[in-house]
Amino acid sequence: MYLHKIKKIPWILGYNAFFFMLIFILLDLIFGEILLYNYIVSVNLKDHKFTYTPAKFHEETYQSVVNKWQAREDIFKNSDQENYRDPFQ
C-alpha cells in the first residue's frame, strides 16, 4: 500500500510542476531574505565599538627579510654559468 503511494509522488510532482516550482522559488526567496537579514542588515544595526590600533612597522623583521633576499640573489649570481648541450637536438 505504501509502495503504491510512493510511486505516485513523481506523477503528482510532474502534474503540478508549475505550482511546485512557484513554491520552491518562494522558499528560496524567503531563505535568501533570512540570510540577508542575519549577515548584513542585523550586523549593520548593531553598535560596534572598534578600537583603532595603527599598524607598526617592524624594522628588524624587514631587515632580516631583505638580508635573506640579498643572500639568495648573491647565490644565484655567483652560481656556475655552464652551457649544457641541448638533449633535444
DSSP file (Angstrom, degrees, kcal/mol; ACC not computed):
  #  RESIDUE AA STRUCTURE BP1 BP2  ACC     N-H-->O    O-->H-N    N-H-->O    O-->H-N    TCO  KAPPA ALPHA  PHI   PSI    X-CA   Y-CA   Z-CA
    1    1 A M     >        0   0    0      0, 0.0     4,-1.4     0, 0.0     5,-0.1   0.000 360.0 360.0 360.0 -44.2    0.0    0.0    0.0
    2    2 A Y  H  >  +     0   0    0      1,-0.2     4,-2.2     2,-0.2     5,-0.2   0.857 360.0  56.7 -69.5 -34.0    2.8    2.4    0.9
    3    3 A L  H  > S+     0   0    0      1,-0.2     4,-1.9     2,-0.2    -1,-0.2   0.869 104.2  53.3 -64.3 -36.3    4.8    1.5   -2.2
    4    4 A H  H  > S+     0   0    0      2,-0.2     4,-0.7     1,-0.2    -1,-0.2   0.879 110.2  47.0 -65.6 -38.6    1.8    2.4   -4.4
    5    5 A K  H  X S+     0   0    0     -4,-1.4     4,-0.6     1,-0.2     3,-0.4   0.863 110.1  53.2 -71.1 -35.7    1.7    5.9   -2.7
    6    6 A I  H >< S+     0   0    0     -4,-2.2     3,-0.9     1,-0.2    -2,-0.2   0.876 104.7  55.4 -66.8 -36.9    5.4    6.3   -3.2
    7    7 A K  H 3< S+     0   0    0     -4,-1.9     4,-0.5     1,-0.2    -1,-0.2   0.736 102.4  58.1 -67.8 -21.8    5.1    5.6   -6.9
    8    8 A K  H 3X S+     0   0    0     -4,-0.7     4,-2.5    -3,-0.4    -1,-0.2   0.687  84.9  82.0 -80.5 -18.4    2.5    8.3   -7.3
    9    9 A I  H <X S+     0   0    0     -3,-0.9     4,-2.6    -4,-0.6     5,-0.2   0.923  90.9  46.9 -58.4 -50.0    4.9   11.1   -5.9
   10   10 A P  H  > S+     0   0    0      0, 0.0     4,-2.4     0, 0.0    -1,-0.2   0.879 113.4  50.4 -60.5 -34.5    6.7   11.7   -9.2
   11   11 A W  H  > S+     0   0    0     -4,-0.5     4,-2.4     2,-0.2    -2,-0.2   0.899 110.9  48.0 -69.2 -39.2    3.4   11.8  -11.1
   12   12 A I  H  X S+     0   0    0     -4,-2.5     4,-2.0     2,-0.2    -1,-0.2   0.919 112.9  48.7 -66.1 -42.3    2.0   14.3   -8.7
   13   13 A L  H  < S+     0   0    0     -4,-2.6     7,-0.2    -5,-0.2    -2,-0.2   0.900 114.2  46.0 -63.3 -41.0    5.1   16.4   -8.9
   14   14 A G  H >< S+     0   0    0     -4,-2.4     3,-1.0    -5,-0.2    -2,-0.2   0.880 112.1  50.1 -69.5 -38.0    5.0   16.3  -12.7
   15   15 A Y  H 3< S+     0   0    0     -4,-2.4     3,-0.2     1,-0.3    -1,-0.2   0.867 122.8  31.9 -69.5 -36.3    1.4   17.1  -13.0
   16   16 A N  T 3X S+     0   0    0     -4,-2.0     4,-2.1    -5,-0.2    -1,-0.3  -0.168  79.8 132.2-111.2  37.6    1.7   20.1  -10.6
   17   17 A A  H <>  +     0   0    0     -3,-1.0     4,-2.5     1,-0.2     5,-0.2   0.874  68.5  54.6 -61.4 -41.0    5.2   21.1  -11.6
   18   18 A F  H  > S+     0   0    0      1,-0.2     4,-2.1    -3,-0.2    -1,-0.2   0.924 110.6  45.1 -60.7 -45.4    4.4   24.8  -12.1
   19   19 A F  H  > S+     0   0    0      2,-0.2     4,-2.1     1,-0.2    -1,-0.2   0.876 112.6  51.1 -68.7 -37.0    2.9   25.1   -8.6
   20   20 A F  H  X S+     0   0    0     -4,-2.1     4,-2.6    -7,-0.2    -1,-0.2   0.885 109.3  51.4 -66.8 -37.3    5.8   23.2   -7.0
   21   21 A M  H  X S+     0   0    0     -4,-2.5     4,-2.5     2,-0.2    -2,-0.2   0.900 109.3  50.6 -65.0 -39.8    8.3   25.5   -8.8
   22   22 A L  H  X S+     0   0    0     -4,-2.1     4,-2.3    -5,-0.2    -2,-0.2   0.911 111.3  48.3 -62.8 -41.1    6.5   28.5   -7.5
   23   23 A I  H  X S+     0   0    0     -4,-2.1     4,-2.6     2,-0.2    -2,-0.2   0.921 112.3  48.4 -64.6 -43.8    6.6   27.1   -4.0
   24   24 A F  H  X S+     0   0    0     -4,-2.6     4,-2.2     2,-0.2    -2,-0.2   0.884 111.9  49.3 -66.0 -37.6   10.3   26.3   -4.3
   25   25 A I  H  X S+     0   0    0     -4,-2.5     4,-2.4     2,-0.2    -1,-0.2   0.908 111.4  49.8 -66.3 -41.1   11.1   29.8   -5.7
   26   26 A L  H  X S+     0   0    0     -4,-2.3     4,-2.3     2,-0.2    -2,-0.2   0.915 111.3  48.4 -63.2 -43.3    9.1   31.3   -2.8
   27   27 A L  H  X S+     0   0    0     -4,-2.6     4,-2.6     1,-0.2    -1,-0.2   0.891 110.7  51.9 -63.3 -38.8   11.0   29.2   -0.3
   28   28 A D  H  X S+     0   0    0     -4,-2.2     4,-2.5     2,-0.2    -2,-0.2   0.903 109.7  48.9 -64.1 -42.0   14.3   30.2   -1.9
   29   29 A L  H  X S+     0   0    0     -4,-2.4     4,-2.3     2,-0.2    -2,-0.2   0.903 112.0  48.6 -64.2 -41.4   13.4   33.9   -1.7
   30   30 A I  H  X S+     0   0    0     -4,-2.3     4,-2.1     2,-0.2    -2,-0.2   0.931 112.3  48.2 -64.4 -44.9   12.4   33.5    2.0
   31   31 A F  H  X S+     0   0    0     -4,-2.6     4,-2.2     1,-0.2    -2,-0.2   0.900 111.8  50.3 -62.2 -41.5   15.7   31.7    2.8
   32   32 A G  H  X S+     0   0    0     -4,-2.5     4,-2.6     1,-0.2    -1,-0.2   0.889 109.5  50.4 -64.3 -40.1   17.7   34.4    0.9
   33   33 A E  H  X S+     0   0    0     -4,-2.3     4,-2.5     2,-0.2    -1,-0.2   0.880 108.9  52.0 -66.5 -37.6   16.0   37.1    2.8
   34   34 A I  H  X S+     0   0    0     -4,-2.1     4,-2.6     2,-0.2    -2,-0.2   0.935 112.2  45.8 -63.2 -45.5   16.7   35.4    6.1
   35   35 A L  H  X S+     0   0    0     -4,-2.2     4,-2.5     2,-0.2     5,-0.3   0.914 112.2  51.5 -63.3 -42.6   20.4   35.1    5.2
   36   36 A L  H  X>S+     0   0    0     -4,-2.6     4,-1.8     1,-0.2     5,-1.7   0.920 113.1  45.0 -59.9 -44.7   20.5   38.7    4.0
   37   37 A Y  I  <>S+     0   0    0     -4,-2.5     5,-2.9     3,-0.2     6,-0.3   0.929 115.2  46.9 -66.1 -45.0   19.0   39.9    7.3
   38   38 A N  I  <5S+     0   0    0     -4,-2.6    -2,-0.2    -5,-0.2    -1,-0.2   0.894 123.2  30.2 -66.8 -39.9   21.2   37.8    9.5
   39   39 A Y  I  <5S+     0   0    0     -4,-2.5    -1,-0.2    -5,-0.2    -2,-0.2   0.607 134.3  16.8-101.8 -11.9   24.5   38.5    7.9
   40   40 A I  I  X5S+     0   0    0     -4,-1.8     4,-1.8    -5,-0.3    -3,-0.2   0.697 123.8  39.3-123.2 -57.2   24.1   42.1    6.5
   41   41 A V  I  ><S+     0   0    0     -5,-1.7     4,-1.5     1,-0.2    -4,-0.2   0.949 118.5  43.9 -69.2 -49.9   21.2   44.0    8.0
   42   42 A S  H  ><S+     0   0    0     -5,-2.9     4,-1.1     1,-0.2    -1,-0.2   0.825 112.3  54.3 -68.4 -29.1   21.4   42.9   11.6
   43   43 A V  H  4 S+     0   0    0     -6,-0.3    -1,-0.2     1,-0.2     3,-0.2   0.897 109.2  47.9 -69.1 -39.4   25.2   43.3   11.6
   44   44 A N  H  < S+     0   0    0     -4,-1.8    -2,-0.2     1,-0.2    -1,-0.2   0.771 108.6  55.4 -71.5 -25.1   24.9   46.9   10.4
   45   45 A L  H  < S+     0   0    0     -4,-1.5    -1,-0.2    -5,-0.1    -2,-0.2   0.775  90.4  88.6 -78.6 -26.3   22.3   47.7   13.0
   46   46 A K  S  < S-     0   0    0     -4,-1.1     2,-0.6    -3,-0.2    -3,-0.0  -0.404  86.0-112.9 -73.3 148.8   24.4   46.6   16.0
   47   47 A D        -     0   0    0     -2,-0.1     2,-0.5     2,-0.0    -1,-0.1  -0.729  34.2-163.5 -82.5 119.7   26.6   49.1   17.7
   48   48 A H        -     0   0    0     -2,-0.6     2,-0.8    -4,-0.1    -5,-0.0  -0.877  10.3-155.0-105.8 135.5   30.2   48.1   17.1
   49   49 A K        -     0   0    0     -2,-0.5     2,-0.4     2,-0.0    -2,-0.0  -0.870  17.3-171.3-111.0  98.9   33.0   49.6   19.2
   50   50 A F        -     0   0    0     -2,-0.8     2,-0.6     2,-0.0    -2,-0.0  -0.710  13.7-148.1 -91.3 137.7   36.1   49.4   17.1
   51   51 A T        -     0   0    0     -2,-0.4     2,-0.7     2,-0.0    -2,-0.0  -0.931  15.9-140.4-104.7 121.5   39.4   50.2   18.7
   52   52 A Y        +     0   0    0     -2,-0.6    -2,-0.0     2,-0.0     0, 0.0  -0.711  24.6 174.9 -86.4 117.9   41.8   51.7   16.2
   53   53 A T        -     0   0    0     -2,-0.7     3,-0.1     3,-0.0    -2,-0.0  -0.976  27.6-131.2-121.3 117.3   45.3   50.5   16.6
   54   54 A P        -     0   0    0      0, 0.0     2,-0.2     0, 0.0    -2,-0.0  -0.329  28.5-103.5 -67.7 148.8   47.7   51.7   13.9
   55   55 A A        -     0   0    0      1,-0.0     2,-0.4    -2,-0.0     0, 0.0  -0.469  33.2-139.6 -72.5 141.3   49.9   49.2   12.2
   56   56 A K        -     0   0    0     -2,-0.2     2,-0.6    -3,-0.1    -1,-0.0  -0.838   6.3-134.6-105.0 140.2   53.5   49.1   13.4
   57   57 A F        -     0   0    0     -2,-0.4     2,-1.0     4,-0.0    -2,-0.0  -0.834  14.0-148.7 -94.2 121.2   56.4   48.7   11.0
   58   58 A H     >  -     0   0    0     -2,-0.6     4,-2.1     1,-0.2     5,-0.2  -0.782  12.8-173.6 -94.3 101.2   58.9   46.2   12.4
   59   59 A E  H  > S+     0   0    0     -2,-1.0     4,-2.6     1,-0.2     5,-0.2   0.862  81.1  54.7 -64.9 -37.9   62.3   47.4   11.1
   60   60 A E  H  > S+     0   0    0      2,-0.2     4,-2.2     1,-0.2    -1,-0.2   0.927 109.5  46.5 -63.9 -44.3   64.2   44.3   12.4
   61   61 A T  H  > S+     0   0    0      2,-0.2     4,-2.1     1,-0.2    -1,-0.2   0.917 112.7  50.4 -63.8 -43.3   61.9   41.9   10.6
   62   62 A Y  H  X S+     0   0    0     -4,-2.1     4,-2.5     1,-0.2    -2,-0.2   0.924 110.6  49.1 -60.7 -45.3   62.1   43.9    7.4
   63   63 A Q  H  X S+     0   0    0     -4,-2.6     4,-2.4     1,-0.2    -1,-0.2   0.869 109.1  52.5 -65.6 -35.8   65.9   44.0    7.5
   64   64 A S  H  X S+     0   0    0     -4,-2.2     4,-2.0     2,-0.2    -1,-0.2   0.897 111.1  47.2 -66.8 -38.4   66.1   40.2    8.1
   65   65 A V  H  X S+     0   0    0     -4,-2.1     4,-2.4     2,-0.2    -2,-0.2   0.919 112.3  49.5 -67.4 -42.9   63.9   39.6    5.1
   66   66 A V  H  X S+     0   0    0     -4,-2.5     4,-2.3     1,-0.2    -2,-0.2   0.899 110.5  51.1 -62.9 -40.1   66.0   42.0    2.9
   67   67 A N  H  X S+     0   0    0     -4,-2.4     4,-2.3     2,-0.2    -1,-0.2   0.903 109.9  49.2 -64.2 -41.1   69.2   40.3    4.1
   68   68 A K  H  X S+     0   0    0     -4,-2.0     4,-2.3     2,-0.2    -2,-0.2   0.908 111.6  49.1 -64.9 -41.3   67.9   36.8    3.2
   69   69 A W  H  X S+     0   0    0     -4,-2.4     4,-2.5     2,-0.2    -2,-0.2   0.904 111.0  50.2 -63.5 -40.4   66.8   38.1   -0.3
   70   70 A Q  H  X S+     0   0    0     -4,-2.3     4,-2.3     2,-0.2    -2,-0.2   0.905 109.7  50.7 -65.2 -40.8   70.2   39.6   -0.8
   71   71 A A  H  X S+     0   0    0     -4,-2.3     4,-2.0     2,-0.2    -2,-0.2   0.908 111.6  47.8 -63.6 -41.7   71.9   36.4    0.2
   72   72 A R  H  X S+     0   0    0     -4,-2.3     4,-2.2     2,-0.2    -2,-0.2   0.900 110.8  51.1 -65.5 -40.3   69.7   34.4   -2.2
   73   73 A E  H  X S+     0   0    0     -4,-2.5     4,-2.3     1,-0.2    -2,-0.2   0.899 109.5  50.7 -64.6 -39.2   70.4   36.9   -5.0
   74   74 A D  H  X S+     0   0    0     -4,-2.3     4,-2.1     2,-0.2    -1,-0.2   0.891 108.6  52.2 -64.0 -39.4   74.2   36.6   -4.4
   75   75 A I  H  < S+     0   0    0     -4,-2.0     4,-0.5     1,-0.2    -2,-0.2   0.921 111.7  46.0 -62.6 -43.8   73.9   32.8   -4.5
   76   76 A F  H >< S+     0   0    0     -4,-2.2     3,-0.6     1,-0.2    -2,-0.2   0.875 113.4  49.1 -67.8 -36.9   72.2   33.0   -7.9
   77   77 A K  H 3< S+     0   0    0     -4,-2.3    -1,-0.2     1,-0.2    -2,-0.2   0.852 113.8  45.8 -70.8 -32.8   74.6   35.5   -9.3
   78   78 A N  T 3< S+     0   0    0     -4,-2.1    -1,-0.2    -5,-0.2    -2,-0.2   0.414  87.7 114.2 -91.3   1.7   77.6   33.5   -8.2
   79   79 A S  S <  S-     0   0    0     -3,-0.6     2,-0.1    -4,-0.5    -3,-0.0  -0.327  81.1 -86.3 -71.4 157.7   76.4   30.2   -9.5
   80   80 A D        -     0   0    0      1,-0.1     2,-0.6    -2,-0.0    -1,-0.1  -0.390  30.4-151.2 -65.8 136.4   78.2   28.4  -12.3
   81   81 A Q        +     0   0    0     -2,-0.1     2,-0.2    -3,-0.1    -1,-0.1  -0.512  31.2 166.6-106.2  62.0   77.0   29.5  -15.7
   82   82 A E        -     0   0    0     -2,-0.6     2,-0.7     1,-0.1    -2,-0.0  -0.528  33.9-133.1 -78.5 143.4   77.8   26.3  -17.6
   83   83 A N        -     0   0    0     -2,-0.2     2,-0.3     0, 0.0    -1,-0.1  -0.873  24.0-158.3 -97.3 114.9   76.3   25.9  -21.1
   84   84 A Y        -     0   0    0     -2,-0.7     2,-0.2     1,-0.1     0, 0.0  -0.661  23.0-105.5 -93.9 149.4   74.8   22.4  -21.3
   85   85 A R        -     0   0    0     -2,-0.3    -1,-0.1     1,-0.1     3,-0.0  -0.505  36.8-111.0 -74.3 140.6   74.2   20.7  -24.6
   86   86 A D    >   -     0   0    0     -2,-0.2     3,-1.1     1,-0.2    -1,-0.1  -0.605  22.2-158.3 -74.7 118.7   70.6   20.6  -25.7
   87   87 A P  T 3  S+     0   0    0      0, 0.0    -1,-0.2     0, 0.0    -2,-0.0   0.619  86.0  63.5 -74.5 -10.4   69.4   17.0  -25.5
   88   88 A F  T 3         0   0    0      1,-0.2    -2,-0.1    -3,-0.0    -3,-0.0   0.375 360.0 360.0 -97.0   5.0   66.6   17.6  -28.0
   89   89 A Q    <         0   0    0     -3,-1.1    -1,-0.2     0, 0.0    -3,-0.0   0.462 360.0 360.0 -92.5 360.0   68.8   18.5  -31.0
